[in-house]
């Protein structure tokens, strides 16, 4: 049974450019969201750690995407001046703000593509996947810090 279409919200401020298209200009490039996911979620903060956590990502492409994400102020580089020099990556405030969007993608995929995500192919809610957070985690609620 088809649901009744919901009327989209109407902005009261005119857009210079579409916010979705603008955001996808930075985040929609292949690997970008997975890199942000792994820096923020998996705490993979070193170059080789990121290569290990994202199958198929090449060193050249990772270097390019890290540079683009840094230029877009989504991540920042942390260098130690020890010998040997260590480089780590961390999310900026802007990068942290995308994490609730990624959590919504987890919710969407878990509901609509369970056969690709779960061994038992059963759809799940975020509450079923992350019961320990009690629905209060800022990535789940989307609440700002």
N, C-alpha and C positions, 0 to 999 in steps of 0.2 A: 504494500500500500504506500503510495507516495505521500510525503508529508507536505503540509502547506508551506509555501516559501515564506521565509522571514524577510521582512523589508530591511534592507541594509541601512545603517545609520547614515545620516546626511551631515557632512561637516559644516560648521558655521564659519570656518576660516578657509579661504581659498588656498589650494595647494599650488605651489610653484611647479613642483614635480610630484609624481606619485611616490608616497613613502615606501610602498612595497617594492616598486621597481628600483628605487634608490638604495634600499637596504640589500636587495638581491644583487645589485651591482658590486657590492663588497662581499656579501656572504654567499652568493649563489654560485661562485666559481667552484669547480670540482675540488674536493678535499678541504675547502676552507672550514666548513662546519664541523667536519671530523677532527680537524686540528684543534679548533676551539673546544670541542667536546673533550678531547684527550688532555689538553692542558688544564681545563677547568674541572673535569669530572674524574678522569683517571690519574690526574696529577703527573702525567708524563711531561716533564718540563725540560728535557734535554733532547737534542737533535736525534740521536740514535734511538732513544726511547720512543719518540714519535714515529720513527720509521718502523719500529717493531710492532707498535700498536695499530698501525694502519696498513694492512696488506695491499700491495700494489702501488703504494706511493713511492716514487723514486726520490733519491737525494736531491736531484736538480729541481724537481717540482716542489719538494718540501721547502727548499731554500727560497724559491720564488714566492710561495704562498706565505711563508713566515714574513718575508719582506713586505708583501702587500698588506698583510694583517697588521704589521707594525706601523706602516704608513697610514693605515686607516684608524690607528689608535685603538685597535681591538686587543692587542697584546703588547707587552714591552719586554725588552731584552734586559737581562740581569747578568752582568759580567763580574766574575771575581778576578782579582789581579794577582792571584796565586800563580805558582808555576807547577803544572801547566794551567793556563787560563781556562776557566770553566764558563760556559754560557748556558744560562737557563732562561726559560720563557715563562711568563705569568700573564694572566688576564688583567686588563685594565678595568676600570669601572664600566666602560662601554662594553667590554668583552663579557664581564659578569652579567650585564643586563640582558644578554642573549640566552643565558642559561634557562630561564623559565620557558622561553620559546622552544628550546631543545626538549625540555620536559614535556611540553605539549605534543611534540613530535613522537616522543615515547608513548604517550597516551593514545595518539592517533594510530600509530603503527600497531600497538598492542591490541587495539580494538578491531581494526580493519584488515590487518595482515598477519593474524596470529599463526597461520600455517607457515609463514616464512620466519617467524621469530621464536616461537615456542615449540619444543619437542612434541608436546601433546596437542598442539595446534588449537588450543582453547583460548578465546579472547580473555583479556584481563583488564582490570582497571588499575589506575595508579595506586589506589589503596591496597589492592591485592599484591602488587609488585613491591611496594615500599610501605609495609604496615607499621614499621617502627617509627616512622616520621609523623604518624597520626594526622597527616594532612596539613601540618603546620610548617613544613620546610618551605623557605621562600621560593625555591625553584618550583615547587608544586603549587603554592598559593599565588605565585606571581607578585607577591608583595615586595615593594622596594625595601632595601636595608634601612 
